[in-house]
Amino acid sequence: MPQSDRSAPREVLARYHRAVLDRSADDLADLYAADAVHEFPFPFPGMPARHQGREEVRAGYRAAWDASPARPREIRDVVVHEGADPEVLVVEQVVAGTLEPDGRPFAFPGVLVLRVRGGLLVHVRDYLDGLGAAHALGRLQAVAAALDGAS
């Protein structure tokens, strides 16, 4: 298999990480095909289950990042798994940083499954530690209450 078949998804991943660290919804959305799908298989209350299309990715991440006190500083413990399909990467990672205004640290582990075609993301599954994120952001009780009310 030619090297370029394997390098394109890794290049997109590097740009994805940069956009997350910069909290740039525009840079992130520009990595997606117009009709791409970004799924959150384990959403918690108040979180969408998916973004359909580049512009929904842009709007969704802009709103989430504008409302969040989390300031990512590094993406660490990155392990990339390549399979038989050259379009797909499975990425284990930890996004770490601080919470404003007091600078408390956070570390959110997660797994991304990325499908890159023609240099653009066409499908992403984002397995975020949602309960860990809710806890770090001080919203765990609200999420628990919403979950309790949903049963």
TORFIZA-436313 format. One line per 2 residues: number of its first residue (from 1); their letters; for each residue z, x, y of C-alpha. Coordinates in Angstrom, 2 decimals, decimal comma, always signed. Layout:
NUM = a = Z X Y  ...
//
This chain:
1 = mp = +0,00 +0,00 +0,00  -0,93 +1,45 +3,41
3 = qs = +1,94 +2,63 +5,59  +0,92 +0,26 +8,40
5 = dr = +1,67 -2,73 +6,14  +5,31 -1,62 +5,94
7 = sa = +5,73 -0,25 +9,46  +4,84 -3,42 +11,41
9 = pr = +7,91 -5,43 +10,30  +10,20 -2,46 +11,02
11 = ev = +8,68 -2,08 +14,50  +9,27 -5,77 +15,17
13 = la = +12,86 -5,40 +13,92  +13,47 -2,52 +16,34
15 = ry = +12,15 -4,64 +19,23  +14,22 -7,61 +18,00
17 = hr = +17,37 -5,49 +18,10  +16,52 -4,24 +21,61
19 = av = +16,04 -7,82 +22,85  +19,41 -8,85 +21,37
21 = ld = +21,19 -5,90 +22,98  +19,51 -6,69 +26,30
23 = rs = +20,19 -10,43 +25,87  +16,57 -10,98 +26,86
25 = ad = +15,36 -14,36 +25,64  +11,91 -13,56 +26,98
27 = dl = +11,60 -10,26 +25,10  +12,92 -11,92 +21,95
29 = ad = +10,60 -14,95 +22,17  +7,60 -12,71 +22,81
31 = ly = +8,09 -11,32 +19,29  +7,39 -14,76 +17,78
33 = aa = +4,11 -16,46 +16,91  +3,53 -19,63 +18,92
35 = da = +4,32 -21,81 +15,89  +7,07 -19,66 +14,37
37 = vh = +10,25 -21,11 +12,88  +13,72 -19,61 +13,37
39 = ef = +16,25 -21,22 +11,03  +20,05 -21,08 +10,97
41 = pf = +20,84 -22,09 +7,36  +24,59 -22,25 +8,04
43 = pf = +24,86 -23,90 +11,48  +28,19 -25,03 +12,81
45 = pg = +28,75 -27,98 +15,15  +26,94 -27,59 +18,42
47 = mp = +24,47 -25,10 +16,97  +20,89 -26,09 +16,16
49 = ar = +19,68 -25,80 +12,58  +16,37 -24,36 +13,77
51 = hq = +14,09 -23,49 +16,64  +10,50 -24,64 +16,16
53 = gr = +8,01 -22,48 +18,05  +8,18 -19,55 +20,44
55 = ee = +9,14 -21,64 +23,47  +12,02 -23,32 +21,66
57 = vr = +13,25 -19,85 +20,62  +13,05 -18,77 +24,25
59 = ag = +14,89 -21,83 +25,57  +17,47 -21,84 +22,78
61 = yr = +18,41 -18,20 +23,13  +18,39 -18,34 +26,92
63 = aa = +20,83 -21,26 +26,87  +23,03 -19,70 +24,19
65 = wd = +23,20 -16,29 +25,84  +23,74 -17,75 +29,32
67 = as = +26,72 -19,74 +27,99  +28,21 -16,95 +25,87
69 = pa = +30,84 -14,42 +26,97  +29,66 -12,08 +24,17
71 = rp = +28,03 -8,87 +25,38  +26,47 -7,02 +22,44
73 = re = +26,74 -3,25 +22,75  +25,45 -2,09 +19,37
75 = ir = +23,90 -3,25 +16,15  +25,42 -1,19 +13,38
77 = dv = +25,68 -0,97 +9,62  +22,01 -1,89 +9,43
79 = vv = +20,59 -1,94 +5,91  +16,95 -2,94 +5,51
81 = he = +15,69 -4,21 +2,17  +11,98 -4,28 +1,45
83 = ga = +10,63 -6,35 -1,42  +7,27 -6,82 -3,03
85 = dp = +5,97 -8,81 -0,05  +5,08 -6,37 +2,78
87 = ev = +5,57 -9,12 +5,40  +9,25 -9,63 +4,57
89 = lv = +12,36 -7,66 +5,48  +15,92 -8,59 +4,60
91 = ve = +18,30 -7,04 +7,11  +22,07 -6,72 +6,79
93 = qv = +23,71 -5,90 +10,10  +26,74 -6,17 +12,32
95 = va = +26,31 -7,05 +15,99  +29,28 -5,62 +17,89
97 = gt = +30,33 -5,68 +21,51  +32,81 -7,10 +23,93
99 = le = +33,80 -10,51 +25,23  +33,96 -11,07 +28,97
101 = pd = +35,99 -11,14 +31,07  +38,74 -9,25 +29,24
103 = gr = +36,64 -6,84 +27,16  +38,02 -7,87 +23,76
105 = pf = +35,88 -6,42 +20,98  +33,91 -8,51 +18,49
107 = af = +31,84 -7,75 +15,41  +29,63 -10,45 +13,92
109 = pg = +28,15 -9,64 +10,49  +24,97 -11,33 +9,45
111 = vl = +21,78 -11,24 +7,44  +18,28 -11,77 +8,78
113 = vl = +15,25 -12,57 +6,65  +12,18 -11,78 +8,73
115 = rv = +8,55 -12,58 +7,94  +6,13 -10,67 +10,17
117 = rg = +2,41 -11,43 +10,15  -0,10 -9,91 +12,52
119 = gl = +2,70 -8,09 +14,35  +4,61 -11,31 +15,16
121 = lv = +7,56 -13,08 +13,63  +6,37 -16,22 +11,85
123 = hv = +9,61 -17,15 +10,11  +13,22 -16,03 +10,52
125 = rd = +16,29 -17,10 +8,60  +19,41 -16,08 +10,50
127 = yl = +22,58 -16,09 +8,40  +25,27 -15,58 +11,05
129 = dg = +29,00 -15,53 +10,40  +29,40 -18,70 +12,43
131 = lg = +33,11 -19,20 +11,77  +33,81 -15,58 +12,69
133 = aa = +31,82 -16,04 +15,89  +33,63 -19,30 +16,71
135 = ha = +36,97 -17,58 +16,14  +36,08 -14,60 +18,35
137 = lg = +34,84 -16,93 +21,08  +38,02 -19,03 +20,97
139 = rl = +36,17 -22,10 +19,65  +37,42 -22,19 +16,07
141 = qa = +39,73 -25,19 +16,61  +36,92 -27,19 +18,20
143 = va = +34,55 -26,33 +15,34  +37,21 -27,21 +12,76
145 = aa = +37,88 -30,53 +14,50  +34,16 -31,32 +14,60
147 = ld = +33,83 -30,44 +10,91  +36,86 -32,58 +10,07
149 = ga = +35,36 -35,50 +11,97  +32,05 -35,11 +10,14
151 = s = +33,54 -35,67 +6,69
//
